[in-house]
Amino acid sequence: MDFDTPINRFGSHSVKWDSMEAFYGVPARDGIAMWVADMDFRPPVCVQRALEGMLAHGVYGYYGDDTAYLDAIRWWMQTRHGWEVDRGHIFTTHGLVNGTAMCVDAFTKPGDGVVLFTPIYHAFARVIRGAGREVVECPLANVNGRYEMDFAAWDAQMTGRETMLILCSPHNPGGRVWSPAELQRVADFCKRHNLLLVSDEIHHDLVMPGHKHTVMATLPGISERLVMMTATTKTFNIAGAHSGNVIISDPTLRARFAERMNAMGISPNSFGLFMATAAYSPEGAAWVDALNLYLDENRKIFDAGVNQIPGLKSMPLEATYLAWVDFAGTGMAQAEFIDRVQKVAKIATNHGTPFGAGGESFLRFNLATPRSVVIEAVKRLQTAFADLQ
Ligand SMILES: Cc1ncc(COP(=O)(O)O)c(C=O)c1O
């Protein structure tokens, strides 16, 4: 497990590295890509071996007999998350943005409101609006640099036109691991306002030491309005395989989803399923444990360096490798701090505005990269904002 040796990703059709100049004007020559959520690490050897087996066989036909794949999911959810999953409840989509789009299509109508706790992963709003539904932003409260839910305000916002809530658990950005009590309040909120709850738990394996993720499906009394979404792609850095799981225990919701999967002609990508089956294994588990320790150290180094810059504040991550840094304290306009990060520090980051209300003064930095790169990024930021010291 080597997370330290830098891997040159230029010229590999990596959106993160090969598109950063086009998207952010950060030069490929000496820029650092810290935006989109994939890691600069190779997946565990068991995943590589699975692909090598496919290559050696050399025939790339349609995937069939998914028993091993479904059993691997069951094993992982049971051993890592204390969640019993029934094989027959699992649908495989082309990733979880696709899974989200499928849920919006299957369970809402044009004009319906879909609730998001913002700032939140930007693709949710894109697919909701793309499908002609309305995004209903419920702003998270930023309490001393940590996001908290604000049900009193959100109850007052509901109009009766809302039919779905998409929860991000753990939360991206900001990295909150929602507590069982918070999740229970989310479930109660959905019942109060008759919302279907879609729980996107794609980051559930990337949890920092000392924190524990709770699977929404393990809460009592929510299953008849719950759709779960999980994936191997974020955990094992195989996002290019575009595979995700939508897991539905309620038979009526499941039948509706199955109907739309048929209507859209969605069937699994064999590369994704071969890799996922290999990843959900004891070897994959040991790799994730080591990864989380590495990410935790990266996060500590990044936060210590960035929080020394007057006016910058990095949210303490409980999960994910996506540091969420608030530039509000600099008093600078958004264009100015973005210019300094992109043009002076030459770092490509995600801008906060697409994450929704409350994101405007933030930038999101991807820390899943060798430690030497994190250290270099911190140095560059300290130089770019040196006049504030
Ligand atoms: C919360 C969340 N959901 C989904 C995705 C992307 O999922 P996929 O690559 O499976 O479409 C991301 C990527 O960062 C994410 O943060």
PDBQT file of the ligand as one rigid body, heavy atoms in Angstrom, charges set to zero:
ROOT
HETATM    1  C1  LIG A 401     -22.271  12.536  -2.725  1.00  0.00    +0.000 C 
HETATM    2  C2  LIG A 401     -21.804  12.047  -4.052  1.00  0.00    +0.000 A 
HETATM    3  N1  LIG A 401     -22.611  11.296  -4.806  1.00  0.00    +0.000 NA
HETATM    4  C3  LIG A 401     -22.215  10.834  -6.006  1.00  0.00    +0.000 A 
HETATM    5  C4  LIG A 401     -20.963  11.136  -6.508  1.00  0.00    +0.000 A 
HETATM    6  C5  LIG A 401     -20.550  10.651  -7.848  1.00  0.00    +0.000 C 
HETATM    7  O1  LIG A 401     -21.000   9.387  -8.075  1.00  0.00    +0.000 OA
HETATM    8  P1  LIG A 401     -20.725   8.600  -9.440  1.00  0.00    +0.000 P 
HETATM    9  O2  LIG A 401     -19.310   8.846  -9.839  1.00  0.00    +0.000 OA
HETATM   10  O3  LIG A 401     -20.989   7.201  -9.039  1.00  0.00    +0.000 OA
HETATM   11  O4  LIG A 401     -21.709   9.109 -10.426  1.00  0.00    +0.000 OA
HETATM   12  C6  LIG A 401     -20.093  11.927  -5.750  1.00  0.00    +0.000 A 
HETATM   13  C7  LIG A 401     -18.773  12.278  -6.285  1.00  0.00    +0.000 C 
HETATM   14  O5  LIG A 401     -18.020  12.993  -5.705  1.00  0.00    +0.000 OA
HETATM   15  C8  LIG A 401     -20.522  12.389  -4.501  1.00  0.00    +0.000 A 
HETATM   16  O6  LIG A 401     -19.730  13.151  -3.738  1.00  0.00    +0.000 OA
ENDROOT
TORSDOF 0
